[in-house]
Each structure stands twice: as structure tokens, then as C-alpha cells.
């Protein structure tokens, strides 16, 4: 087949709401089978970037090209239709694609059971389900489309640790089976280290990607100790501290990273690949009103 | 069809749940009887004679034409206000400007007492059916209009974003996202408006027409016939309660099953 490689490619993307420049010079590439996490403080334009990638916002400047066959989106809140049963909510995307009722219910049912929902939950309305169950329904609604690309907007941020862990596992299983590309937003570094192959660190005002880390150990083989160690390590890097507005790291540990992003320490599976680029100049005059 | 089946299936359980309501109604009748014992039958006839009179009216066939005339006027005005209020409210809700402009106008409409409209209507329509129908229309219209307006204004942006992300075609956008939401606002407004219509029509008839329950009330008042007055009141209220609790309320329950019920 001569089809182009399945990937999400973003080049030179800038976006402004009115005079507020939200994103400036964003560029990255997400190939099939990779999980990439966008981390950064609240308000740095992560959600805007994700919405641009999903086509929910119109691109103003730059280019977004998505050659994945199907894309699914999971929001920060479950955003279920309150007047439809869990099963109908899960099947919503299939219905939109014009699938017959029996077929879409069958598929929705199938995936719901795999995501740990019970038969009796499926007839319930969203308000009758707990928050965790609602998140499962929302995840099922995205995964039932069998997407090649899944966009996640901090979907697990409101859940307890046990539930998070379980949904991570379900997501990773599904991802590995289908070579699915996943782009997720999170402000939880631990979540990023737990799930992703690549971490894109964003800094605010205007939102831009300051560096990219790659994690060499497959997500399925990471254990808690690994995650803790690498989260701590990530948190020591100058780019991350600066992005989240933390004071520079303790003497010795972080200083080195601040100037020259040195090659990764030999024991680490965390590799800084793109050094912090010089900040793209904010467009002239865009802030004079402030 | 599905709605009809659900309505029929839910009816027995629903009626059974009405025992509490019946008990409180019986307490009310007891209080009524107590008042009539204290003040005598001229001021307040006891419930039995009131219902006896009503039964007599029904058996003699005198009640039906009056009730039919009243129902015809109430329902005509109501139907007009449902059509106009729903449509205009939805349209006004779609535009920010229109909804801001219409709100004070509707407040004026709602603030004007129905009796004032009635006086105007009598000048415009005379003793024809137009007078009660117009008064009902004007009284019920703002209630429905506001319901429709709020239904459209409160459409959830989050759900709209979700629907876009899942590529819902426009038809599904309407049937699965917009319509259920708007109906959840419209339906209670329709019910409230029906109650208003039923009350206003009797008032309009009392002053403006020669037939109907309102006119019959005027006659019984002039005869100082309190038993007949109470009988007509009971008939009107009974009909309204029957329509509301046997037809509308069960439908509402079915339509709004997804809503959160207070614990």
C-alpha cells in the first residue's frame, strides 16, 4: 500500500483568542503506536492544542495534518448525554457513523464489559453511575470507535489512584493491541511517566513546547518504583521546573540541566531529545494592550 | 407509541402511589365540612350537597355543554400559545440579541394581570369566543415562551463540543442533543401553562360570555346558590386535576426519567 504513514503532524502552529496569544510555534509528530503526553501547568494552552489537533477549533496559523483513519476524543469531564442510557452513550459515535442499532449495541456492550462495566450498569442513566463508572463509559465511548488516534484531555484527573491505575492498564492494553497513537494532556507528571513513550513539556505565555523526553522502557514493563524514580528525575530537570513555576532545583541536582541539557545519566531510561529551543519571539505588538 | 405503552404500564403503580394524595384530599374535605357546620349552608354548603348538586347537573345533562364550551375555549387559547410560545421562544433563544430584547417584553406580559387583558379583549372581541381565547393566549404565552427561551439558551457547550468531536451529523445533533434538552424545559412550561389557561378561561367567561362554566358561576352567584357555585368549582378543578395527574404527569415522568430525582 502506498498510503502515507499514519501520523499526526503539527508544524508551526500558533493560535490566539482575540489578542491573547495562546500557542506559539508548536511542532511535533506523533506516529502510530506511540503514546505522547503533553505536560505543562494549567492555562498553558494544552487544551487548545488538543482541540486544534482534533479539528474542534479552526487552525489560524501553521499546519495540522492527521493521517490516522479514525480519531476519538475523551474529555476532561465524562460529558455523557444525561438523557441516554450508558449503552446508548457508548454507542453514540457508532450511531453518528450510521451503524445499525443491533450492531452498535453489540459492540458497545462488548467494550463496556471489557472496561469493567456490568450488564446492569448499561441501562442506567449517567446520573445513576458513580464518577468512576462515568469515566469508564466515556472511555468506552471513545474506544468503541476503534480509533487509530486517541486524544485524551486529562480524563483521569478526577479519579482515585486505584481507579486511575485500572483505567491506565485498560488503556495500555487496548493501545498495544491496536498500534493506536495516543496524545494525552496531563498536569500530572507521574501519569505522563506511567503511560507515555514521549513527554512534551509545555511552558505558558505563550504556550510552547520547551523540550521533549523519550522513555525507553515500554509502558507495560514499568513498575511503581520505576515510575517514582523517573518522575522524580523529570521533576529535577530545569525545563520542567521552570515551566511549572517551581524554584530551581536543589544545588547539584538541577543546576547542570539548566544550561546544557546534558545527555541522560547512564542509569536513566529518560532521555531528553530536543533541547529547550529558544523561545519563539512573541508576535510584535500583540501584548501592547495588556 | 412507546410512550403510550410506558404510560399504560406505569399507571397502576402511579395510581397506587396516589394514596397519600387522596388522604390529604380527604382531610381537606373534612375541614370543608367543619367550616360549613360552623357557618351554615348559605356561606359554605357541605361537600355532600355540593357534590350532590354537581351530580344533579351532570345527570340532567346541564353540565356537559358548559364544560365543553369552557374546554373548547381554554384548549384553543392554550394550543395557540403552545404553538406560538414554543416557536418564538426557540427562535429568540437562538440569538443573543433577540433573547435580551424579548426578556423585558415578556416580563411586562407576565406582570400585566389577566383581568386587564380581559378588559381589553372585551373591547376588541365583544362577547364572542375571541375574548376568552385571547385572554388565555396572552396569559399562557409568556410562560411557554420563557420555557422555550431558557431551553435554547442553556444548551450545554460541553455537550455540543462532545457532539462535534464524535462527528454527529446535524440530524442527530438535533434529535440526540438539542431536542431532549429543550423538551426538558418546554414540558414543565406546557404543564404550568395548561393550569393557567384553565383558570383564566373561567374568569374570562364569568365576565364576558353567556355560556361556559364561568357564565354558569355568574348565574349561580346572582341566585346566591352557593351549592351550585361549589359544584362548578369542583367540576373545573376536578377536570384539571384529572388531566394533569392522569395524563401529563405520567408522561412527564417517562420523558424525564433521566433526570436526577431528589433523594
Boltz contact constraints between the chains, C-beta under 6 A:
constraints:
  - contact:
      token1: [A, 54]
      token2: [B, 165]
      max_distance: 6.0
  - contact:
      token1: [A, 56]
      token2: [B, 164]
      max_distance: 6.0
  - contact:
      token1: [A, 56]
      token2: [B, 165]
      max_distance: 6.0
  - contact:
      token1: [A, 73]
      token2: [B, 165]
      max_distance: 6.0
  - contact:
      token1: [A, 79]
      token2: [B, 158]
      max_distance: 6.0
  - contact:
      token1: [A, 79]
      token2: [B, 162]
      max_distance: 6.0
  - contact:
      token1: [A, 82]
      token2: [B, 258]
      max_distance: 6.0
  - contact:
      token1: [A, 83]
      token2: [B, 180]
      max_distance: 6.0
  - contact:
      token1: [A, 83]
      token2: [B, 258]
      max_distance: 6.0
  - contact:
      token1: [A, 92]
      token2: [B, 166]
      max_distance: 6.0
  - contact:
      token1: [A, 93]
      token2: [B, 166]
      max_distance: 6.0
  - contact:
      token1: [A, 96]
      token2: [B, 166]
      max_distance: 6.0
  - contact:
      token1: [A, 96]
      token2: [B, 167]
      max_distance: 6.0
  - contact:
      token1: [A, 96]
      token2: [B, 168]
      max_distance: 6.0
  - contact:
      token1: [A, 96]
      token2: [B, 172]
      max_distance: 6.0
  - contact:
      token1: [A, 125]
      token2: [B, 258]
      max_distance: 6.0
  - contact:
      token1: [A, 127]
      token2: [B, 260]
      max_distance: 6.0
